[in-house]
Amino acid sequence: MHLDVQDLRNFYYRSTLGRAAQAAIRGRLIELWPEAKGQTVAGFGFAVPLLRPYLADARRVIGLMPGPQGVMPWPAGMPNVSVLTEETAWPIETGHVDKLVVMHGLETSERPSQLLEECWRVLGPGGRAIFVVPNRAGLWSRTDRTPFGYGHPYSATQLDKQLRAHHFLPEKHCSALYMPPSFRRFWLRSGSLIEKAGQRIPTIMAGGVLMVEAGKQVFPPSGSVTKDRQKRPIKALDGLLKPA
């Protein structure tokens, strides 16, 4: 089940560990998507902490928050772009999203297949989606002191398989949150150094979250194509069709 929006807000905006986690994941996202000028960017679940860098240049930014989670106005001090929505029926026309970020949405969903179908529907041709999920091999999925300790954690293989089954093509993989999920000052102060070290030796240090960028697979229409035959007039009727 989805977490409460108040708990998510308190973690990401009112705790030192949450702000450090926000910075680490957003930094990895910016590496993958440095800009979104003139594009439509949407986030589902509680992805709004990652969307702020795109507010200035994107044509439109939308924060979709599922009904069981609840909604909060975002961004603070600016016109609201967040909206409460059904988990599998978003108020977005088909094919209108260029970039989609899903965080705290897939692992807590009770209908992940239908959710992925909705993600596929709203993406336009050439659209990209990034799915941020708890890493089952990481430390963050083993404690309920953070939002990543809830729901169904994934391995990279499991996530790839589920995305491919719903017509997504995984293209890039990375991890974040190599620092321990601890509120102690030592770990918080060392967080940026640990993140850099983890990115260099990911086979030794398991990140707390997996991030997969996937493209939308569009298949050509099925069936065979037949060429219309040219109609040939019957010569015996020439006198009737073309009277002298």
Backbone hydrogen bonds, N-H to C=O, Kabsch-Sander energy under -0.5 kcal/mol:
donor,donor_aa,acceptor,acceptor_aa,energy
5,V,69,Q,-2.4
8,L,4,D,-1.9
9,R,5,V,-2.6
10,N,6,Q,-2.4
11,F,7,D,-2.0
12,Y,8,L,-2.4
13,Y,9,R,-2.4
14,R,10,N,-1.3
15,S,11,F,-0.7
19,R,15,S,-2.1
20,A,16,T,-1.9
21,A,17,L,-2.4
22,Q,18,G,-2.6
23,A,19,R,-2.1
24,A,20,A,-2.1
25,I,21,A,-2.4
26,R,22,Q,-2.4
27,G,23,A,-1.9
28,R,24,A,-1.4
29,L,25,I,-2.1
30,I,26,R,-2.4
31,E,27,G,-1.3
32,L,28,R,-1.4
33,W,29,L,-3.2
38,G,57,D,-2.3
39,Q,36,A,-2.0
41,V,39,Q,-0.6
41,V,60,R,-3.1
42,A,99,K,-2.7
43,G,62,I,-2.3
44,F,101,V,-2.7
45,G,64,L,-1.3
46,F,44,F,-0.7
46,F,103,M,-3.0
50,L,47,A,-2.0
51,L,47,A,-0.5
51,L,48,V,-1.2
52,R,48,V,-0.7
54,Y,51,L,-2.0
55,L,52,R,-1.8
58,A,54,Y,-2.1
59,R,39,Q,-1.5
60,R,39,Q,-1.7
62,I,41,V,-2.4
63,G,81,V,-2.1
64,L,43,G,-3.5
64,L,62,I,-0.7
65,M,63,G,-0.6
65,M,83,V,-2.6
67,G,85,T,-1.6
69,Q,66,P,-1.0
70,G,66,P,-2.0
78,M,75,P,-1.6
81,V,74,W,-3.0
82,S,74,W,-0.7
83,V,63,G,-2.8
85,T,65,M,-2.3
86,E,89,A,-0.8
89,A,86,E,-0.9
92,I,90,W,-1.9
95,G,121,R,-1.7
96,H,93,E,-1.3
97,V,122,V,-2.6
98,D,40,T,-2.0
99,K,40,T,-2.0
100,L,128,R,-2.0
101,V,42,A,-2.4
102,V,130,I,-2.7
103,M,44,F,-2.0
103,M,101,V,-0.5
104,H,132,V,-0.7
109,S,106,L,-1.0
115,L,111,R,-2.1
116,L,112,P,-2.4
117,E,113,S,-1.9
118,E,114,Q,-1.8
119,C,115,L,-2.2
120,W,116,L,-2.4
121,R,117,E,-2.0
122,V,118,E,-1.9
123,L,119,C,-1.1
124,G,97,V,-2.7
127,G,124,G,-2.5
128,R,98,D,-2.4
129,A,214,A,-2.5
130,I,100,L,-2.8
131,F,212,V,-2.3
132,V,102,V,-2.9
132,V,130,I,-0.5
133,V,131,F,-0.6
133,V,210,L,-2.2
135,N,208,G,-2.6
136,R,134,P,-0.6
136,R,154,Y,-2.6
138,G,135,N,-1.7
142,R,139,L,-1.5
143,T,140,W,-0.8
146,T,143,T,-0.6
149,G,146,T,-1.8
150,Y,147,P,-1.2
152,H,107,E,-2.4
154,Y,134,P,-2.8
159,L,155,S,-2.4
160,D,156,A,-2.3
161,K,157,T,-2.3
162,Q,158,Q,-2.1
163,L,159,L,-2.4
164,R,160,D,-2.6
165,A,161,K,-1.7
166,H,162,Q,-0.6
166,H,163,L,-1.1
167,H,164,R,-1.5
168,F,163,L,-2.0
169,L,215,G,-2.6
171,E,213,E,-3.3
172,K,213,E,-1.5
174,C,211,M,-2.0
176,A,209,V,-1.6
182,S,180,P,-2.5
188,L,184,R,-1.9
189,R,185,R,-2.8
190,S,186,F,-1.6
191,G,188,L,-0.8
194,I,190,S,-2.4
195,E,191,G,-2.4
196,K,192,S,-1.9
197,A,193,L,-2.2
198,G,194,I,-2.7
199,Q,195,E,-1.9
200,R,196,K,-1.0
201,I,197,A,-1.6
204,I,201,I,-1.5
205,M,201,I,-2.0
206,A,204,I,-0.5
207,G,205,M,-0.5
208,G,176,A,-0.9
208,G,177,L,-1.8
209,V,176,A,-2.1
210,L,133,V,-2.8
211,M,174,C,-2.8
212,V,131,F,-1.9
213,E,172,K,-2.6
214,A,129,A,-3.0
214,A,212,V,-0.5
215,G,169,L,-2.2
216,K,127,G,-1.0
217,Q,167,H,-2.5
217,Q,215,G,-0.5
218,V,216,K,-0.5
219,F,217,Q,-0.5
226,T,224,S,-0.5
237,L,234,I,-1.9
238,D,235,K,-1.9
240,L,237,L,-0.7
241,L,237,L,-2.7
242,K,238,D,-2.8
